[in-house]
Amino acid sequence: MRLNVLFVCWFFGLSLPLFAQLDTKPLIEDVGVDEKLGQRINLAQTFTDRHGNPVTLGDLFTDGKPVIIAPVYYSCPQLCTLVLNGVRNLINDMTLTLGEDYRVVNICIDPDNTPEMAADKAKNYIGTLDRPEPADKNWFFLTGNSQVIENAMDQIGFRYKKVDEQYNHASVIVLVSPQGVISRYVYGVTYPAKDVRLGLVEAAEGKVGTTLDKVLIYCFRYDPLAGKYVKDAMNLMRLGSGLSLLAMLVIGFFLWRSELLNKTEAGT
């Protein structure tokens, strides 16, 4: 009898991992991110802002500013809070200025979330920014119906699945050009300010940021395997050669000018 019990326990012990794999495989297939770099999203899609007003994505892509899209939902018990915390910290840490250089758009993936829920979430986060004033009109908390949400998420390659009363989903923000073209994906719940800054400068084709940012975007390139910007050895060599040549020309000019002055003085 004891041997039979041990055998049954051993059998189910071997089987449980298999059952777990069979049970979770569809979930893994339904949740994730299919990167769609270079594709244009539909800016005519209409959502609802936290004040209950209809707004198209095109209304938020104005003045040549790139946009950070964060797919979340406002009743999320944990992961979305970490994503929004990461976005808030990013806004505080970046040298680019929200409103002047870029905007942030949260798109809610739960059609049952209301504008009132979006407003409560916005109040919690905007009030904790170092500079809350620009965020009031440049950090958008959107809701929408199931069709518009599904269309928007499909366009950015964001796959999610409802399980019971919650959603399983990835944690990612998407950098989009002022024309609505997907430029970069940044994964996780903490977003390096340098990488996102360079990504936004690149998305805006150098139309935002400082002169130093434009130099940095020339000297660095995005490594999709590392998930961050790394030094571009070839461009660094070109820049170094150019600076060396410039230095030689400047030195040569001053030597020539000095010699010319000496000859002039000797002639007088």
C-alpha positions in Angstrom: 0.0 0.0 0.0 2.8 2.4 0.9 4.5 1.6 -2.3 1.4 2.4 -4.3 1.1 5.8 -2.5 4.7 6.6 -3.3 4.2 5.6 -6.9 1.2 7.9 -7.3 3.1 10.8 -5.7 6.1 10.2 -7.9 3.8 10.1 -11.0 2.0 13.3 -10.2 5.3 14.9 -9.3 6.6 14.2 -12.8 3.4 15.3 -14.4 2.8 18.6 -12.7 5.6 20.4 -14.6 4.1 19.1 -17.8 0.6 20.2 -16.8 2.0 23.6 -15.9 3.7 24.0 -19.3 0.5 23.0 -21.1 -1.5 25.4 -19.0 0.8 28.4 -19.4 1.9 28.0 -23.0 -1.2 29.7 -24.5 -0.8 32.5 -22.0 2.8 33.1 -23.1 1.7 33.2 -26.7 -1.0 35.7 -26.0 1.1 38.1 -23.9 4.2 40.0 -25.1 5.4 42.6 -27.6 5.9 42.2 -31.3 8.1 45.2 -32.2 6.8 47.2 -35.2 9.7 49.6 -35.7 9.2 52.0 -38.5 5.4 51.5 -38.8 3.0 54.3 -38.5 0.1 54.2 -36.0 -3.3 55.6 -36.9 -3.5 59.0 -35.4 -7.2 59.4 -36.2 -8.2 56.9 -33.4 -10.5 58.6 -30.9 -10.1 58.0 -27.1 -11.5 59.7 -24.1 -9.3 61.9 -21.8 -9.6 62.0 -18.1 -12.0 64.9 -18.3 -14.4 62.9 -20.3 -13.7 64.7 -23.6 -13.1 62.9 -26.9 -9.5 63.2 -28.2 -7.7 61.7 -31.2 -4.1 60.6 -31.0 -3.5 63.2 -33.7 -4.5 65.9 -31.2 -1.6 64.8 -29.0 1.0 64.6 -31.8 1.5 68.3 -32.5 4.3 70.9 -32.6 6.9 68.4 -33.8 7.1 66.7 -30.4 7.8 63.0 -30.0 5.5 61.0 -27.8 6.0 58.3 -25.2 3.2 55.8 -25.2 2.7 53.7 -22.0 0.1 50.8 -22.3 -1.4 50.4 -18.8 -4.8 50.1 -17.1 -5.8 52.1 -14.1 -7.3 49.3 -11.9 -4.1 47.2 -12.3 -3.1 45.9 -8.8 0.6 45.9 -9.3 2.6 46.0 -12.6 1.0 49.1 -14.1 1.8 51.0 -10.9 5.4 50.0 -11.3 5.3 51.2 -15.0 3.7 54.5 -14.0 6.2 54.9 -11.2 9.0 54.4 -13.8 7.5 57.0 -16.2 7.1 59.5 -13.4 10.8 59.0 -12.3 11.8 59.2 -16.0 10.0 62.6 -16.4 11.8 63.8 -13.2 15.2 62.5 -14.2 15.4 63.5 -17.9 17.0 66.8 -19.0 14.4 67.0 -21.8 11.3 69.0 -20.6 7.8 67.5 -20.7 5.6 69.7 -22.8 8.5 71.5 -24.5 10.4 68.5 -25.9 8.0 65.6 -25.7 4.6 64.3 -24.4 3.5 61.2 -22.6 0.3 59.3 -23.4 -1.1 56.4 -21.2 -3.4 54.2 -23.2 -5.7 52.1 -21.0 -6.1 48.5 -22.1 -9.2 47.9 -20.0 -12.4 49.2 -21.7 -14.2 49.0 -18.3 -11.9 51.7 -16.8 -13.6 55.1 -16.7 -12.4 58.7 -17.2 -13.0 59.1 -13.5 -10.5 56.4 -12.8 -8.1 58.0 -15.2 -8.5 61.3 -13.4 -7.8 59.8 -10.0 -4.6 58.1 -11.4 -3.5 61.3 -13.0 -4.0 63.2 -9.8 -1.9 60.7 -7.9 1.0 60.9 -10.4 1.0 64.5 -11.7 1.0 65.8 -8.2 4.2 63.9 -7.3 6.3 65.3 -10.2 9.1 67.8 -9.5 7.3 70.1 -12.0 3.6 69.2 -12.1 2.5 72.3 -14.1 3.7 71.2 -17.6 2.3 67.6 -17.0 -1.3 68.7 -16.6 -1.6 69.3 -20.3 1.2 67.0 -21.6 0.8 63.8 -19.7 -2.4 62.2 -20.9 -4.4 59.5 -19.2 -6.7 58.0 -21.9 -9.5 55.4 -21.9 -11.5 53.9 -24.8 -13.8 51.2 -26.0 -12.6 47.7 -26.7 -12.4 48.2 -30.4 -10.2 51.3 -30.4 -8.0 49.8 -27.6 -7.5 46.6 -29.6 -6.7 48.5 -32.8 -4.1 50.7 -31.0 -2.5 47.9 -29.2 -2.3 45.8 -32.4 -0.6 48.7 -34.1 2.2 48.9 -31.5 2.4 45.1 -31.2 1.3 45.0 -27.6 -0.3 41.6 -26.8 -2.3 41.2 -23.6 -4.8 38.7 -22.2 -7.6 39.1 -19.7 -7.6 36.4 -16.9 -10.5 36.6 -14.5 -10.8 40.3 -13.6 -7.2 41.2 -14.4 -4.9 41.6 -17.5 -1.7 39.8 -18.1 0.6 42.1 -20.1 4.2 43.1 -20.6 5.9 46.2 -19.2 7.1 48.5 -21.9 7.0 52.1 -23.2 7.0 53.0 -26.8 8.8 56.0 -28.3 6.9 57.5 -31.3 8.0 60.2 -33.7 5.9 63.4 -34.2 4.5 61.8 -37.4 3.3 58.7 -35.5 6.1 56.4 -36.6 7.2 53.8 -34.0 10.9 54.5 -33.2 11.9 52.6 -30.1 10.7 50.2 -27.4 12.0 50.4 -23.9 11.3 47.4 -21.6 10.9 47.0 -17.9 9.6 49.3 -15.1 12.7 51.5 -14.8 13.7 53.6 -17.9 17.2 54.9 -18.2 17.0 58.7 -18.7 20.0 58.8 -21.1 18.6 56.1 -23.4 15.1 57.5 -23.5 16.5 61.0 -24.1 18.5 59.9 -27.0 15.6 57.8 -28.3 13.4 60.9 -28.2 16.0 63.1 -29.9 16.4 60.4 -32.6 12.6 60.0 -33.0 12.3 63.8 -33.5 15.2 63.8 -36.0 17.2 66.1 -33.8 14.5 68.8 -33.6 14.3 68.5 -29.8 17.1 68.5 -27.2 20.4 70.4 -26.9 23.4 70.6 -29.3 25.1 68.1 -27.0 22.2 65.7 -27.4 22.6 66.0 -31.2 26.3 65.2 -30.9 25.6 62.3 -28.6 23.1 60.8 -31.0 25.8 60.9 -33.7 28.4 59.2 -31.4 26.0 56.6 -30.1 23.8 54.0 -31.8 21.0 51.9 -30.4 21.9 48.2 -29.8 18.7 46.1 -29.8 20.4 43.2 -28.2 21.7 45.2 -25.3 18.5 47.3 -25.2 20.4 50.6 -24.8 22.5 53.1 -26.7 26.2 52.2 -27.1 29.2 54.0 -28.5 29.4 54.0 -32.3 33.1 53.4 -32.9 33.1 54.4 -36.5 31.3 57.7 -35.9 33.6 58.4 -32.9 36.6 57.9 -35.2 35.1 60.2 -37.8 34.4 62.8 -35.2 37.9 62.5 -33.8 39.5 62.7 -37.2 37.4 65.8 -38.0 38.3 67.5 -34.8 42.0 66.7 -35.3 41.8 68.1 -38.8 40.1 71.2 -37.5 42.7 71.7 -34.8 45.5 71.4 -37.3 43.8 74.0 -39.6 43.4 76.4 -36.7 47.0 76.0 -35.6 48.2 76.4 -39.2 46.1 79.6 -39.5 47.6 81.1 -36.4 51.1 80.1 -37.4 50.6 81.6 -40.9 49.1 84.8 -39.4 51.9 85.1 -36.9 54.5 84.7 -39.7 52.7 87.3 -41.8 52.7 89.8 -39.0 56.4 89.2 -38.4 57.2 89.9 -42.0 55.1 93.0 -42.0 56.8 94.3 -38.9 60.3 93.5 -40.4 59.4 95.4 -43.6 58.5 98.5 -41.7 
